[in-house]
Amino acid sequence: MTKRHAVVVGAGIGGLTAAIALHRRGWHVTVCERAPEPPTTGAGIGLAPNALRALDAIGVDAAHAAGSAVPTTMGLRRSAGQWLTRTETAEMAARYGMPPIAVPRPALTAALAAALPPEALRYGAAVTAVDDAEGRPTIRTEAGPDLAADLVVAADGIHSPLRRAHFPAHPGLHYIGETAWRTIVDAPDLRIPAMSETWGRGERFGVTPLSDGRFYLYATAVVPAGARSADPRAELRRRFGSWHDPIPALLERVGRLDPADVLRNDLYDLAAPLPRLHHGRIAWLGDAAHAMAPNLGQGGCQAIEDAVVLAHLLPAGDSGDGPDSIPAALAAYTAARRDRTDAVRVRARRVGRLGALRNPLAVAARDLAVRATPARLALRGMDDLFNGFRLPG
């Protein structure tokens, strides 16, 4: 029996996870990625227990494959250094069955790609259009030739051309009012055991230990969209150089980097939920489906959940199910994922508004409220996220 064929548009974390999950369900998979080669540089990513549980469901051990770090504590601080809230990672592991981990994004991408047959990956193959008018999609790429598929997985990112093409009435993206800087630095001598985010007035700075003595750093600031500086390293020192230790020491390491190694992106989320996460035989996942602010660290995690649930609901690649089984599965996918992902999107936007406060009185009230909330109660508030992954029956 001929295997069903899925074309995945985009070789990011969500797209590669979907490709692995479908491959292990017996599908023939082709991944089309516009970039000419796999990424070798980039920032880090945190994988929360919900994402780790989803990866485990398809037999992927992210910690083993990509290397990982487990911080001893996680929490929020003020710019002068006082902790607003702090949780022991061991307590999180006891509550959720595993701790969150942090991995370098390029290492995770490489590990996921290595789980696929080499011929499944096509770099430098930008998809220009998907025609699904006749029921079996035709995928057109710049590199050619056209591909025929039983399913298209649109994992083509926050600016998803496929989303714009097939949902033309959707309002698209919404600028959340902040820009973000991201980079990785070598600093094993600093021995920083905690994963922390520090809140100031309209600015934030995050520090995440990685497994090899490096640190994933990120920062945000409330600025107009499109604003840029000649040297991002100097701007980070100007904004955060007077904040608590070890931020100044980390910024000194940032100063040694090539400016191109400091990524800067304005932050957007989806202005409104999509009416559904599928159209014909196309399914959207990750940022293409529900772009969200990074404030909960759930963008990549929800993409992983999407991918695993989608593959779980689809018929096996070599099954004899009838032609209506795929559209029915995609409708079930929308039903399983749309409400959860949109709730996370809205929640991430609300948390970002707290972090972006600039009025001194509002900032003081925010910090007081966070400090007054018991750490155990704050952790319980994450239950719906970290325990929320379920495979539909």
C-alpha positions as CSV (number, residue, x, y, z in Angstrom):
1,M,0.0,0.0,0.0
2,T,1.3,3.5,-0.9
3,K,2.1,5.6,2.1
4,R,0.3,8.8,2.6
5,H,2.4,11.9,2.0
6,A,2.7,14.9,4.2
7,V,4.5,18.1,3.3
8,V,5.6,20.2,6.2
9,V,6.3,23.8,5.4
10,G,9.0,25.1,7.8
11,A,11.8,23.3,9.6
12,G,11.5,25.0,12.9
13,I,10.8,23.2,16.2
14,G,7.1,22.7,15.5
15,G,7.5,21.7,11.9
16,L,10.3,19.1,12.7
17,T,8.3,17.7,15.6
18,A,5.3,17.3,13.3
19,A,7.5,15.6,10.7
20,I,8.9,13.1,13.3
21,A,5.5,12.3,14.7
22,L,4.0,11.7,11.3
23,H,7.1,9.7,10.2
24,R,6.6,7.4,13.2
25,R,3.0,7.1,12.3
26,G,4.0,5.6,9.0
27,W,3.7,8.7,6.8
28,H,6.1,9.6,4.0
29,V,7.2,13.1,5.0
30,T,8.8,16.0,3.1
31,V,10.0,19.1,5.0
32,C,10.4,22.2,2.9
33,E,12.5,25.0,4.5
34,R,13.2,28.3,2.8
35,A,16.6,28.7,4.6
36,P,19.5,27.3,2.6
37,E,20.9,25.3,5.5
38,P,20.1,24.3,9.1
39,P,20.8,27.0,11.7
40,T,24.1,26.9,13.5
41,T,23.6,30.0,15.6
42,G,20.7,31.3,17.6
43,A,19.4,31.7,21.2
44,G,18.0,29.2,23.7
45,I,14.6,27.8,24.4
46,G,13.0,26.6,27.6
47,L,11.0,23.4,27.5
48,A,8.4,23.2,30.2
49,P,7.0,19.9,31.5
50,N,4.0,20.0,29.1
51,A,6.4,20.1,26.0
52,L,8.6,17.4,27.5
53,R,5.6,15.2,28.0
54,A,4.5,15.8,24.4
55,L,8.0,14.9,23.1
56,D,8.1,11.8,25.2
57,A,4.8,10.7,23.6
58,I,6.6,10.4,20.3
59,G,9.7,8.9,21.7
60,V,11.9,12.0,21.7
61,D,14.2,12.6,24.7
62,A,15.1,16.3,24.3
63,A,17.5,16.4,27.2
64,H,19.5,13.4,25.9
65,A,19.4,14.6,22.3
66,A,20.2,18.3,22.7
67,G,21.8,18.6,26.1
68,S,20.1,20.5,28.8
69,A,20.4,22.4,32.0
70,V,18.2,22.3,35.1
71,P,18.5,25.4,37.2
72,T,18.3,25.0,41.0
73,T,15.8,27.8,41.3
74,M,13.5,29.9,39.1
75,G,12.0,33.3,39.9
76,L,11.4,37.0,39.4
77,R,13.7,39.8,40.7
78,R,13.6,43.6,40.9
79,S,16.3,45.6,39.1
80,A,18.1,46.2,42.5
81,G,18.3,42.4,43.0
82,Q,15.6,41.6,45.5
83,W,13.6,38.4,44.8
84,L,9.9,39.0,44.2
85,T,9.2,35.3,44.0
86,R,11.4,32.2,43.9
87,T,10.6,28.5,43.4
88,E,13.0,25.5,43.9
89,T,13.2,23.4,40.8
90,A,12.9,20.3,42.9
91,E,9.5,21.4,44.0
92,M,8.5,21.8,40.3
93,A,9.8,18.4,39.5
94,A,7.8,16.9,42.4
95,R,4.6,18.6,41.3
96,Y,4.9,18.0,37.6
97,G,6.9,14.8,37.4
98,M,9.8,16.5,35.7
99,P,11.6,19.9,35.9
100,P,11.7,22.4,33.0
101,I,14.9,22.3,31.0
102,A,16.8,24.8,28.9
103,V,18.5,23.9,25.6
104,P,20.3,25.8,22.8
105,R,17.8,26.2,20.1
106,P,20.2,25.1,17.3
107,A,21.1,22.0,19.2
108,L,17.4,21.1,19.6
109,T,16.7,21.7,15.9
110,A,19.7,19.6,14.9
111,A,18.5,16.7,17.2
112,L,15.0,16.8,15.8
113,A,16.3,16.9,12.2
114,A,18.6,13.9,12.9
115,A,15.5,11.8,13.8
116,L,14.2,12.1,10.2
117,P,15.5,10.3,7.1
118,P,18.0,12.7,5.4
119,E,15.9,12.7,2.2
120,A,13.0,14.1,4.1
121,L,14.6,17.5,4.5
122,R,14.7,20.0,1.7
123,Y,16.6,23.3,2.5
124,G,16.4,26.2,0.1
125,A,12.9,25.1,-0.9
126,A,10.7,28.1,-0.2
127,V,7.0,27.2,-0.6
128,T,5.3,29.9,-2.8
129,A,1.7,28.5,-2.8
130,V,-0.5,25.6,-1.8
131,D,-3.4,24.8,-4.1
132,D,-5.9,22.5,-2.4
133,A,-8.9,23.3,-4.5
134,E,-9.1,19.8,-6.0
135,G,-8.9,18.0,-2.6
136,R,-5.3,16.7,-2.8
137,P,-3.0,19.7,-2.2
138,T,-0.3,20.7,-4.7
139,I,2.7,22.5,-3.2
140,R,4.6,24.9,-5.3
141,T,8.2,25.8,-4.4
142,E,10.8,28.2,-5.8
143,A,13.2,25.2,-6.2
144,G,10.6,23.0,-8.0
145,P,9.2,20.6,-9.0
146,D,5.6,20.8,-7.6
147,L,4.7,18.3,-4.9
148,A,1.5,16.4,-4.4
149,A,0.4,15.6,-0.9
150,D,-2.4,14.2,1.2
151,L,-1.7,16.7,3.9
152,V,0.1,20.0,4.3
153,V,1.4,21.2,7.7
154,A,1.8,24.9,7.7
155,A,4.6,25.6,10.2
156,D,5.9,28.6,8.3
157,G,6.3,30.9,11.3
158,I,4.8,34.1,12.7
159,H,4.5,35.8,9.3
160,S,3.0,32.7,7.8
161,P,2.3,33.3,4.0
162,L,0.0,30.3,4.1
163,R,-2.1,31.9,6.9
164,R,-2.4,35.1,5.0
165,A,-3.3,33.3,1.8
166,H,-6.0,31.1,3.2
167,F,-7.4,33.4,5.9
168,P,-7.3,36.8,4.0
169,A,-10.0,38.4,6.3
170,H,-8.0,37.7,9.5
171,P,-6.5,40.9,11.1
172,G,-3.1,39.3,11.3
173,L,-0.4,40.4,13.8
174,H,-0.6,42.8,16.7
175,Y,2.5,44.6,17.9
176,I,2.6,44.2,21.7
177,G,4.7,47.3,22.3
178,E,8.1,45.8,23.1
179,T,11.2,44.8,21.3
180,A,13.5,41.9,22.5
181,W,17.2,41.1,22.4
182,R,18.4,37.5,22.6
183,T,21.9,36.0,22.7
184,I,24.1,33.3,24.2
185,V,27.3,34.0,26.1
186,D,30.1,31.9,27.5
187,A,30.4,32.5,31.3
188,P,31.2,29.2,33.1
189,D,33.2,31.1,35.7
190,L,30.2,33.0,36.9
191,R,28.5,29.8,38.2
192,I,24.9,31.2,38.1
193,P,22.6,28.5,39.3
194,A,19.2,30.3,39.0
195,M,17.0,30.9,36.0
196,S,15.7,34.4,36.6
197,E,13.8,37.3,35.0
198,T,14.3,40.8,36.4
199,W,11.5,43.4,36.0
200,G,12.2,47.1,35.9
201,R,10.1,49.9,34.6
202,G,9.1,49.0,31.0
203,E,12.2,46.7,30.8
204,R,13.1,43.1,31.6
205,F,16.2,41.0,31.6
206,G,16.3,37.2,31.7
207,V,19.1,34.8,32.5
208,T,18.9,31.1,31.7
209,P,21.8,28.6,32.4
210,L,22.6,26.1,29.6
211,S,24.3,22.8,30.1
212,D,27.8,23.7,28.8
213,G,28.5,26.8,31.0
214,R,26.9,29.1,28.5
215,F,23.9,31.4,29.3
216,Y,20.9,32.3,27.3
217,L,20.1,35.9,27.8
218,Y,17.1,37.9,26.7
219,A,15.9,41.4,27.4
220,T,12.9,43.5,26.5
221,A,12.0,47.2,26.4
222,V,8.9,49.2,25.6
223,V,9.8,51.0,22.3
224,P,8.1,52.0,19.1
225,A,8.0,49.3,16.4
226,G,11.0,49.4,14.1
227,A,13.3,51.4,16.4
228,R,16.9,50.3,16.1
229,S,20.3,51.3,17.5
230,A,23.7,51.1,15.7
231,D,25.2,48.7,18.3
232,P,22.8,46.4,20.2
233,R,25.6,45.6,22.7
234,A,25.9,49.2,23.7
235,E,22.2,49.7,24.0
236,L,21.9,46.7,26.3
237,R,24.7,48.1,28.5
238,R,23.0,51.5,28.6
239,R,19.7,50.0,29.6
240,F,20.7,47.3,32.0
241,G,24.4,47.9,33.0
242,S,23.4,49.3,36.4
243,W,21.1,46.4,37.3
244,H,21.9,43.8,39.9
245,D,24.7,41.2,39.7
246,P,25.4,39.2,37.6
247,I,23.8,41.2,34.8
248,P,26.8,43.7,34.4
249,A,29.2,40.7,34.2
250,L,27.0,39.0,31.6
251,L,26.8,42.2,29.6
252,E,30.6,42.4,29.6
253,R,30.6,39.1,27.9
254,V,27.9,40.3,25.4
255,G,30.3,43.1,24.6
256,R,32.8,40.6,23.2
257,L,30.3,39.1,20.8
258,D,29.9,40.1,17.1
259,P,26.9,42.5,17.0
260,A,25.3,40.0,14.6
261,D,25.1,37.4,17.4
262,V,22.7,39.6,19.3
263,L,19.3,39.0,17.8
264,R,16.7,41.8,18.0
265,N,13.1,41.3,17.1
266,D,10.0,43.4,17.7
267,L,7.4,41.3,19.5
268,Y,4.1,40.4,17.9
269,D,1.2,38.1,18.7
270,L,-1.9,37.2,16.7
271,A,-4.4,40.0,16.9
272,A,-7.3,37.4,17.2
273,P,-7.7,33.7,17.1
274,L,-8.0,32.0,13.7
275,P,-11.5,30.8,13.0
276,R,-10.1,27.3,12.8
277,L,-6.6,25.7,12.6
278,H,-7.2,23.9,9.3
279,H,-8.5,24.6,5.8
280,G,-9.1,21.8,3.4
281,R,-6.2,19.5,3.9
282,I,-3.9,22.2,5.4
283,A,-3.2,22.3,9.2
284,W,-1.5,25.3,10.9
285,L,0.6,24.9,14.0
286,G,2.9,27.0,16.2
287,D,3.4,30.6,15.5
288,A,1.7,30.3,12.1
289,A,-1.5,29.2,14.0
290,H,-1.4,31.2,17.2
291,A,1.6,33.5,17.5
292,M,2.0,34.5,21.2
293,A,4.2,36.8,23.2
294,P,7.1,35.0,24.9
295,N,6.1,36.0,28.4
296,L,5.1,32.5,29.5
297,G,7.9,30.6,27.6
298,Q,5.1,28.7,25.8
299,G,5.5,29.6,22.2
300,G,7.7,26.6,21.3
301,C,6.0,24.4,23.9
302,Q,2.6,24.9,22.3
303,A,4.0,24.2,18.8
304,I,5.3,20.9,20.1
305,E,1.9,20.1,21.6
306,D,0.2,21.0,18.3
307,A,2.5,18.7,16.3
308,V,2.1,15.7,18.6
309,V,-1.7,16.1,18.8
310,L,-2.1,16.5,15.1
311,A,-0.1,13.4,14.2
312,H,-2.0,11.5,16.9
313,L,-5.4,12.4,15.4
314,L,-4.5,11.6,11.8
315,P,-4.8,8.1,10.4
316,A,-1.7,6.1,10.2
317,G,0.2,6.6,6.9
318,D,-0.4,3.1,5.7
319,S,-3.9,2.6,7.0
320,G,-6.8,1.8,4.7
321,D,-9.1,4.5,6.1
322,G,-11.3,6.3,3.5
323,P,-10.6,9.7,1.9
324,D,-12.7,11.5,4.4
325,S,-10.5,10.5,7.4
326,I,-8.0,13.3,7.0
327,P,-10.5,16.2,6.9
328,A,-12.3,14.7,9.9
329,A,-9.0,14.4,11.7
330,L,-8.1,18.0,11.0
331,A,-11.5,19.2,12.3
332,A,-10.8,17.2,15.5
333,Y,-7.4,18.9,15.7
334,T,-9.0,22.3,15.6
335,A,-11.4,21.2,18.3
336,A,-8.5,19.9,20.5
337,R,-6.1,22.8,20.1
338,R,-7.8,26.1,19.3
339,D,-9.2,26.9,22.7
340,R,-6.1,25.9,24.6
341,T,-3.7,27.7,22.4
342,D,-5.8,30.9,22.4
343,A,-6.1,30.9,26.2
344,V,-2.3,30.7,26.4
345,R,-2.0,33.5,23.8
346,V,-4.3,35.8,25.8
347,R,-2.6,34.9,29.1
348,A,0.9,35.6,27.7
349,R,-0.3,39.1,26.5
350,R,-1.6,39.9,30.0
351,V,1.6,38.8,31.7
352,G,3.5,41.0,29.3
353,R,1.4,44.0,30.2
354,L,2.5,43.6,33.8
355,G,6.1,43.3,32.9
356,A,5.9,46.3,30.7
357,L,4.5,48.7,33.3
358,R,6.4,52.0,33.5
359,N,4.5,54.2,35.9
360,P,6.4,54.2,39.2
361,L,3.2,53.7,41.3
362,A,1.9,50.9,39.1
363,V,5.3,49.2,39.2
364,A,5.4,49.4,43.0
365,A,1.9,48.0,43.3
366,R,2.8,45.2,40.9
367,D,6.0,44.2,42.8
368,L,4.1,44.3,46.1
369,A,1.4,42.0,44.7
370,V,3.9,39.5,43.3
371,R,5.9,39.5,46.6
372,A,2.7,39.0,48.6
373,T,1.7,35.9,46.6
374,P,3.0,32.7,48.2
375,A,5.4,30.8,45.9
376,R,3.3,27.6,46.3
377,L,0.2,29.5,45.2
378,A,2.0,31.0,42.2
379,L,3.3,27.6,41.2
380,R,-0.2,26.2,41.4
381,G,-1.3,28.8,38.9
382,M,0.9,27.1,36.3
383,D,-0.9,23.7,36.6
384,D,-3.1,24.3,33.6
385,L,-0.1,25.0,31.5
386,F,2.4,22.4,32.8
387,N,-0.2,19.6,33.3
388,G,-2.4,20.7,30.4
389,F,-1.0,18.4,27.6
390,R,-3.3,15.6,26.8
391,L,-3.6,13.3,23.8
392,P,-7.3,13.3,22.7
393,G,-9.0,9.9,23.2
